[in-house]
Amino acid sequence: MSIEGLQETSKSPVTNTGAARQRVSGVVIAYNRVDLIGTCLRALSFVDELLVIDKSSTDGTAELAAQFADRVIVVPWSPVVEETRAFAVATCKHDWIVCMDDDECLSVEAVRFIERELISPRASVYLLPQRHYIMGQHDERAYYWPEFQPRFFSKKAITFLETVHGGMKYDEAAAYVVPYEDGTCIHHLSHKNVEQWIEKANRYTSRPDRVRVPHAGDDVVAFSHENINRYVSVTKSSEPGGYPRAVAVLRALYDILDRLKTWEEEEGVDGDAAFQAICRQLDAAYARELPLRKVAAPQIDTSQLAALVVPPTKAPERNAVISDDLPLETLRRAIEALRESLRHVRAAAEVERRGAAAALAHERHLLAESSKQLANREANLADMREQLVAQETKLQKEARASATLHEAQIQQASRDLRLARSELQVQYDQTLVLRRQIAAVQAEADQLRADAASARQQLHAVYASVSWRLTGPMRGIASRHPKAVAGLREFLRRHPKLRRAAVGTVKAGWRLITLRQGKTPVSPAPAPEGKLLPALAPSTDVERRFDVRRLDVPSVARTPASKRRVLCVSHVMPYPPRAGNEYRIHQLLTWLSSAGYSPLVVICPLPHEVPSDKQIAVAASVYPNFVVCGRDGVIHHNLDEDSPLLEGLHGGVARDFAAMLGEQVPATQRERDLLGTMRTFCPNILIELLVKLDANWRPDILLAEYVFMTRAFAAMRPELLKVIDTHDVFSTKARKVQQYGVTDGLALSDAEEAALLKRAQLLIGIQPAETRDLMRLAPECNVVNVGVDFQVNTKAVVPPPRPIALLVASNNPMNVKGTKDFLSFSWPIIRKERSDAELHIVGDVGRSIAIVPDGVKVLGRLDDLNAAYASATVVINPTVAGTGLKIKTVEAICQLRPVVAFPAGVDGISAAAKPLLHVASDWFLFAQHVLRVLSERPDAEMLAGLGTTLAREFSPEVVYAELAGALDEF
């Protein structure tokens, strides 16, 4: 028989390529598997340590395993494997574990996958695809495919459960579901035939501590039918007599056995005790009714057993001499032994006879007493029977009268229910109309708020301009002497030559004044002094020495040195963008370069987000001036070899900036937590690097991505323009997300966030509502609204008729919760109405889905999303709460695809995108919106016109207009 999924390959045998990788232990738990254990262990030849835990096998399994394993440890037998797994893993000496059962064999592709992951693990638990071989074969149409099992993991990431089929506990967010398309799998040679399945099912379901099949109600017959139908329904074959349906019935049999044994416990059924009671009753009846059969002498004939066991004696040779004395002596001794046995038997029989006589007398006495009691009970029963007959007659009459009354009431209730349903449908339709009207009014109100904020910003710019200040005296004279001004205007009207001369004189004076103003630069206003957050103990990165390394990457075209310089510092790698914030930072840097600025990008990744060398090299090939600051002091950069920017840094030691920044010993745990966060984002090693760049490069602008990067502001030049790109308002974020069960570890109070914001002169909000929050928190700062620019796919075509919903998201907590809730509450409704509907999940959020429902495809990360959007009928954003601009919503809109989301998913979106937005308030309405969009066909002409409008709304000229004006003013 061929193995499903096994492919011929021209690749070389699996060997360690020499690349540094984690060390790994392999462990197999075995019992009486001499036919499979050799194959199982050959697949684990790549591990650094191979152990076999043998559960006292009797067929030579341990002896064969010793030829492959480093150690074979024999333990007492137990009926299930769960009781041994924790001991097996604890015995391994390496952190990474490949834990297999004795009937599981890794595919060659799985071995290659594990070898690659050990070099640079992307997760701590790996769910490997498992191919079941039941009744000797595997069929991908059967119910069990695909199924995933955690067989490769870090020892610290899991906790074993002793419950049968309870598996293990681990963080689902840290797990990775391994794709199976390339042949990576576990061949599970589990059951040779139906007999083995039933034997194992009986053994597993007899354990009290096991994962039991859930059930509702006591109808075991209905339960059996439902289970058979459930497993047959997920079978991808309609052949009545085929293997997939046979194995589905076999799987349902396990659940039926488990349910019946649970029923025994619930009903208190004890067959052993019942049999003993029946035997006692029968023995009593036999003693009363049947004569006692006497046995003269008990005999046990073992001759037949001896004939089977003892080999036949050899016949004597013809010439042998036979002694007559030996048989006679033997016979005599046998007779004496029989006589002695007979005496013992007679004595025992006499004892038994006396005991039986005493028992018989006792039983006869009890029988007489029972006869009296029985007569009394029969008399009582006769009286009770008469009473019951009378009561039954009465109850029948009352029941007939009550049934007649209830029937009339039910008919009336049915009429009332039909009327209420009609009224409810009318109210529901009216509610839908009102919701659409409210949504439209809210969108218009948001647009009016945005327009008002823009007008306030423009008015503020006018008031702060030089023109307004210089013309102040003239406006004062005009307000105090209106008649003189009117007379002057009339005089100039009558004398045009004098008017032209006066206008020329004013223009010349204006040019002279502005020229002088340009020769004397005006320093930006110093950063407002806000209360700095208290400090923790001295930073751990003090005394780390710098190790400066230049990246060997192709040179990037550099901007002229005469351009205005922007020093941008962030904790996220903006390229290649994998999340919305990374895309927005990359687009902002791209615009700065095109707008005449020269950005120098400094990245200091968080401890758990350290990029690989490949990621650093890719980013360095995009940004002309790029520096990555490691917390261990290693500096990677792509600056010119003769660049003086990092001169003198190599080998130097980072100082402790706590005293310089005025940080004091914290008084409360809250203060310690806050400053711990600040030092995590902006450690001393990063501040030392920024101070060096500030001194050697002399930037014009310091742009900090996120408010937590402002710790370094006080150490920089006072005249440096300091800007914060906020991304989120953290003082409002907590209350927006905590009501949905998601905690935000970066939450701030209003006072805490205001103190950080006031360190800058210019604040960037990501959408109008948060821009207003920033104005409230820091009224003395200049605040601008900057979203994100997108290239609108104006050539987007109408999607194909297949009903496909698309979800694109990273694996942050709100995305994970929204995705799981959508699959639990909305997706079943959608599939019930549209069984052909599909959901394509793109991005890291797919890693959080342990069991993939029907109709759902987890595609992981895609380098090009255009094809995914082109095939989608609707895009969903199931995030119920959050802050900032939902960039994935904007991306879907710019692909001209309708979007179904909650109100939080459309915050800050332009009103021009309203035709593509469908906003729900609960999961039922969310499903209804998706179903309606799936059934509609968009108008190609409408899409083309909308694309032109959106292209203007999301163009760099519109998105960055406020920021460009603010930077020019400063």
RAQUISUL-V955390 format. One line per field, one symbol per residue. ss: DSSP state (2 for helix, 1 for strand, 0 for the rest). burial: + if it has 9 or more other ideal C-beta (glycine too) atoms within 8 Angstrom, else -. Layout:
# RAQUISUL-V955390
ss=???
burial=???
This chain:
# RAQUISUL-V955390
ss=0000000000000000000000011111110000002222220000001111110000002222200000111100000002222222222000011111100111022222222222200000111111111100100000000011111111222011000100011002221110000000011111100222222222222000010000000002222222222222200000000022222222222222222222222220002222222222222222222000000000000022222220000000000000022222222222222222222222222222222222222222222222222222222222222222222222222222222222222222222222222222222222222222222222222222222222222222222202222202222222220222222222222202222222222222222222222220000000000000001000000000101111000000000000011111110000000002222222222222220011111110002220002222222200000111100001111000000000000000100000000000100022222222222220022222222222222000111110222222222000001111100002222222222200000000022222222000011110022222222220000111100000000000000000011111000022222222222222222222200001111102222200000001111100000222222001111000000000222222220000111122220000222222111100222222222222200002222222222222200222202222222220
burial=----+----------------++++++++++-++-+++-++-++--+-+++++++++---++-+++-++--++-+----+-+-++-+++-++-+-+++++-++++++++++++++-+++-+-+++++++++++++--++--++-+--+-++++++-++-++-++-+-+-+---+++++-+--++++++--+----+++-++++++-+--+---------+--++--++-+++-++-+-----+++++++++++++++++++++----------+---------+--+-----------------------------------------------------++--+----------+--++--+---+-------------------------------------------------------------------+---++--++-++-++--++--+--++---+--+--------++------+-----++-----++--+-------+--++--+------+--++-+-++++---+-++-+-+++-++----+--+---+-+++++++++++---+++++++++++-+++---+++++++++---+-+---+++++++-+-+++++++-+-+++++-----++--+--+-+-+++--+-+--+----++-+++++++++++++++++++++-++-+-++++++++++++++++---+++++++++++++++-+++-+-+-+---+---++++++++++++++++++++++++-++--+++++++++--+++-+--+--++++++++++--++++++++++-+++-+++--+--+++++++++++++-----++-+++-+--+--+++++++++++++++++++++++++++++++++++-++++++-+-+--+++++--++++++++++++---+---+++-++++++-+++--+++-++++++--+
